[in-house]
């Protein structure tokens, strides 16, 4: 990737040397979290976002060069590679320019132009295209044996050839492409007789908008409507502007030849250029909209994965239901299943009394510290029931988002973990574990089923997966993983591991017992020095022999900490426990060619709070009592809510009525808001005011202004 260093450095506004270092590290198998955290001196303290950008741009440029090589090989094989063409291809800085250069030489099926050339009409086209003042002789090209019966047929064939020349001219395409990008309007209309089927696209039945102003979410909505054969879309600039551009560029004569060129350019535009450039514009706009939607999804996922954990507390979890009752499980501090049963808290009479007795008895038996209630069907009724019980005041009762829990419960992962329990038990376990540690539980799911995306099934799936995987990897390594209790799924995302090594760690842990030092990881089959280098700093051993093993200090830097302790005349444990000892340390004494102040400052931060969880502290949440269904809402009410999704046009908030309300971007703050993510985050607790309730369409308009 070194060959692209200058280009990437210029684009990202960083030094070429930084790009080269990052490229070398990534090529050598280093992961982005490792490079960002433990190679700060080498990279000039580039963050994960910048390192990811280097990786992705390098891949783009590599693909461009692969295409360039394929085109050069194709032209050489067909004896079409001239010096000028080769120079132009080698100078092409992007794929669009490259394909424009190649277009005239691309192997193609029979076209109207190729048929005309077979009839011997290319010389006539050449004369007309030159627009010489000399009189053009057309009659010699009339040849009935070749299928040219009249002068008009000869001219028509010549115009077909000129139309193809015009459509394949790189300069013309570049000029028109610019016009399409600047002046095009999206026109969306309803397809006849599809009004009822496409009612959800009603806003776009008769819609026009400049492409320069269209928001990504609106564009994806229109594309979906088109895909469902409800909407018809057109992306064109004013035709008169396009034809005027072509006239200025091509027509140099008012004579006969100029008239023929004028006719051919109009045909070329309508038949060849406009459809081609419209498709290209569509692809570019779709790519931009995809990138925007993927970025929103990624940020929402990051907030969800880094949501505050309750921690290692004994938890009761309830997966509510009406007819089938609520599945109840009790979990230990590590999320292990201790007990499961079914209660009927929303039934009346004896069954409700039995449910109350069961909950209270199990709370005492398993010393329950928190009760998690899934936010699905019958959740508010179940919550009211639980809150009405005489629980110990220290017991936390809170709602938990259960999006995707049913998918987890039916997955191979869940079946392997709980082979003797049905999906209802597994679902309840997942709800409880999400409260204890959202990150550890949510990594078991495909992020797309968690419910924080927008049009996630419409965007480029490869790009979406890459982005979401990057987020999960970033979050897991940011928090760190306790190696002696982590699941295989969680270990899989640790820097340098993957599925095979994660499984090997579990097998070693099962056979030999808990790890007591990080160095013991080297005894895991196939976990060599490179993998150890990448993963060790992100794995924690809280009760290990070496106190540094529970910190984010990398083993390769233990000698520095040991020297610090020696210089202070104390143990490493004392250095961690006593702040006054750490204050005696002069970091400049430990700077050398490999280790600089950034790493030393990180080490000191870890010694102050070894293994500190970067996530916020848990805060219990409760919906407003008595507000359980849409009909309970009234305009003007101010209610507590939880942000469930953030989009480019606003945020969705759960106020406890089984239907999220929308806070439009204009209602997010008492000021102009460009990006909703500046104001709200997924899982954020907010106070909202009800603006409007549409019970028929099940829509709730909310506001964060003046609340």
Buried (B, 14 or more C-beta within 10 A) or exposed (E): BEEBBEBBBEBBEBBBEBBBBBBBBBEEEBBBBBBBBBBBBBBBBBEBEBBBBBBBBBEEBEEBEEBBEEBBEBBEEEEEBEEEBBEBBEEBEEEBBBBBBBBBBEEEEEBBBBBBBEBBBBEBBEBBBEBEEEEBEBEEBBBEEBEBEEEEBBBBBBBBBBBBBBBBBBEBBEBBBEBBBEBBBBBBBBBEEBEEEBEEBEEBBEBEBEBEEBBBBBBBBBBBBBEBEBBBBEBBBEEEBBBEBBBEBBBEBEBBBBBBBBBBBBBBBBBBBBEBBBEBBBEBBBEBBBBBBBBBBBBBBBBBBBBEBBBBBBBBBBBBBEEEBBBBBBBBEEBEBBEBBBBBBBBEEEBBEBBBEBBBEBBEEBEBBBBBBBBBBBBBBBBBBBEEBEBEEEBBBBBBBBBBBBBBBEBEBBEEBBEEBEBBBBBBBBBBBBBBBBBBBBBBBEBBBBBBBBBBEBBBEEBBBBBBEBBBBBBBBBBBBBBBBBBBBBBBBBBBBBEEBBBBBBEBBEEEEEBBBBBBBEEBEEBEEEBBBBBBBBBBBBEBEBBBBBBBBBBBBBEBBBEBBEBBEBBBEBBBBEEEBBEEBEBEEBEEEEBBEBBBEBBBBBBEEBBEBEBEEBEEBEBBEEBBEBEBBEEEBEBBBBBBBBBBBBBBBBBBBBBBBBBBBEBBBEEEBEEBBEBBBBBBEBEBBBBEBEEEEEBBBBBBBEE
